[in-house]
Amino acid sequence: MSKWVSPIEKRNFLKWFIQHQQLKRLEARKVIEYILSNFHILEKVSFTEKIILKGRTIVISSMNSDEPGFLFYVNQQKTEEVSKALGDLMMNPYENVYIVFHFSGKMLNHRYLSLVENPVFENIKQYERFQKYEKEADVLIEKIMLEKEIEMIKKQIDDALDQMDSELFGRLTARLNELNKQQNG
C-alpha cells in the first residue's frame, strides 16, 4: 500500500465518521477514539477497501450497511471482539493498521475517497502510464532504426561511387531521399 495521507486528514475523517454515522457496534467507537488519541497509531493507519489478511485490518460498519458491525483480522485470524482489537493496538502501536469502513454513500463521500487506497484506480493509472511509455519507446525505436538505415544507405552510396556503379548509386540515392522525407516529415 503506497498512498500517503497526512495524519490530520485521517483524524478529520475519523472525527467526521463518529459524529455523522451511527455504528452497528457501539464499542467500535472506542477503537476509533483510541486511534484518534494516539498520533503514532494514526500515522500507521491506512484506509482500504479490502481486508489485508497478512496484516491487521479493522472493519467498522454503520447501521445503514449490510456488513457486520465490527471485525478484526490479525495474522489471518478473524474476531468480532473489540477488546482484542484494542489490546492489539495497545501492544503493537507501531505496526500498520488497515481500516475498512462500510457506510451508506461512501463511494460519493469525498472525505473518504481522498483517503482510501484504491488498487483498481492505481492499476488503471499505471496501465495508462505504461501505454504512454510504450508509445514513446516505439517512436524512439522507429527513429533509431530510420537513422541506422540512412547511415547504412550512405555507406552503400559511398561504396557505389568507389565502384563507379551508377545504376546502384541511382537506386540508393532515391531510397535515401525517401528516408530523409520520412525523417523530416
C-alpha positions in Angstrom: 0.0 0.0 0.0 1.6 3.2 -1.1 -0.9 6.1 -0.9 0.4 8.6 1.7 -2.3 10.5 3.7 -1.5 13.0 6.4 -2.5 12.1 10.0 -4.5 15.3 10.1 -6.6 14.2 7.1 -7.1 10.8 8.8 -8.1 12.5 12.1 -10.6 14.8 10.4 -12.3 11.9 8.6 -12.4 9.7 11.7 -13.9 12.6 13.7 -16.5 13.2 11.0 -17.3 9.5 10.8 -18.1 9.1 14.5 -20.1 12.3 14.5 -22.2 11.5 11.4 -22.5 7.8 11.4 -24.4 5.6 13.8 -22.3 2.5 14.4 -23.7 -1.0 14.5 -21.4 -1.9 17.3 -21.1 1.0 19.8 -17.8 -0.4 21.2 -16.3 0.2 17.8 -16.3 3.9 18.6 -13.8 3.1 21.4 -11.4 1.8 18.8 -11.7 4.9 16.7 -11.3 7.2 19.7 -8.3 5.2 20.8 -6.7 5.7 17.4 -7.6 9.4 17.5 -5.9 9.8 20.8 -2.7 8.1 19.7 -0.9 10.1 17.0 1.7 7.3 16.4 -1.1 4.8 15.7 -2.9 7.3 13.5 0.3 7.6 11.4 0.2 3.8 10.8 -3.5 3.8 9.7 -4.4 3.2 6.0 -7.9 3.2 4.7 -8.6 0.5 2.2 -11.5 -1.4 0.6 -10.2 -4.9 1.0 -9.1 -7.0 4.0 -5.4 -7.4 4.4 -5.1 -10.9 5.8 -1.3 -10.8 6.5 -1.7 -7.5 8.4 -4.1 -6.0 10.9 -7.4 -5.0 9.4 -10.3 -3.4 11.3 -13.7 -3.4 9.6 -16.3 -1.0 11.0 -19.9 -0.6 9.7 -22.6 1.9 10.2 -26.2 1.0 10.9 -27.2 1.5 7.2 -24.8 -1.1 6.0 -25.4 -4.8 5.3 -21.9 -5.7 6.6 -21.0 -6.9 10.1 -20.7 -4.1 12.7 -17.1 -4.9 13.7 -14.4 -7.3 12.6 -10.8 -7.5 13.4 -8.3 -9.5 11.4 -4.8 -10.2 12.6 -2.4 -12.9 11.4 -5.1 -14.5 9.2 -7.5 -14.8 12.1 -10.8 -13.1 12.4 -12.7 -12.0 15.6 -15.6 -9.8 16.4 -14.2 -8.8 19.8 -13.5 -5.1 20.1 -11.4 -5.7 23.2 -8.9 -7.9 21.2 -8.5 -5.1 18.6 -7.9 -2.5 21.4 -5.4 -4.8 23.1 -3.6 -5.4 19.9 -3.4 -1.7 19.1 -2.0 -1.1 22.6 0.5 -3.9 22.4 1.7 -3.1 18.8 1.3 0.6 18.3 3.9 0.9 15.6 2.5 -1.8 13.3 0.4 -0.8 10.2 -3.3 -0.9 10.7 -5.8 -1.1 7.7 -9.3 0.1 8.2 -12.3 -0.8 6.1 -15.4 1.4 6.6 -18.9 0.4 5.4 -21.5 3.2 5.4 -24.1 4.5 3.0 -22.8 6.8 0.3 -19.2 6.1 0.9 -18.4 6.0 -2.8 -19.8 9.5 -3.1 -18.1 10.8 0.0 -15.1 13.0 -1.0 -13.6 12.8 2.5 -13.5 9.0 2.3 -12.4 8.8 -1.3 -9.4 11.1 -0.7 -8.1 8.7 2.0 -8.9 5.2 0.6 -6.3 3.3 -1.2 -7.9 2.2 -4.4 -5.8 -0.5 -6.2 -8.2 -0.6 -9.2 -7.7 3.1 -9.8 -4.0 2.8 -9.2 -3.8 -0.1 -11.7 -5.7 1.9 -14.3 -3.3 4.9 -13.9 -0.3 2.5 -14.1 -1.7 0.9 -17.2 -2.1 4.4 -18.8 1.4 5.3 -17.9 2.8 2.1 -19.5 0.7 2.7 -22.6 2.3 6.2 -22.9 5.8 4.8 -22.3 5.2 2.1 -24.9 4.2 4.7 -27.5 7.3 6.8 -26.6 9.5 3.8 -26.9 8.0 2.8 -30.2 8.6 6.3 -31.6 12.2 6.2 -30.3 12.9 2.8 -31.8 11.5 3.8 -35.2 13.6 7.0 -35.1 16.8 5.0 -34.3 16.0 2.3 -37.0 15.5 5.1 -39.6 18.7 6.8 -38.6 20.6 3.4 -38.9 19.1 2.7 -42.3 20.1 6.2 -43.5 23.6 5.6 -42.2 23.8 2.2 -43.9 22.4 3.7 -47.3 25.0 6.5 -47.1 27.8 3.9 -46.7 26.4 1.9 -49.6 26.3 5.1 -51.7 30.0 5.7 -50.9 30.8 2.1 -52.0 28.8 2.5 -55.2 30.7 5.7 -56.0 34.0 3.9 -55.3 33.0 1.1 -57.7 31.6 3.6 -60.2 28.2 1.7 -60.2 25.8 4.5 -61.5 22.7 2.2 -61.5 23.2 1.2 -57.8 24.1 4.8 -57.0 20.8 6.0 -58.5 18.7 3.5 -56.6 20.4 4.2 -53.3 20.1 8.0 -53.6 16.4 7.6 -54.4 16.0 5.4 -51.3 18.0 8.0 -49.3 15.7 10.8 -50.5 12.6 8.7 -49.4 14.1 8.1 -45.9 15.1 11.7 -45.5 11.5 12.7 -46.3 10.3 10.2 -43.7 12.7 11.5 -41.1 11.7 15.2 -41.7 8.1 14.8 -42.4 
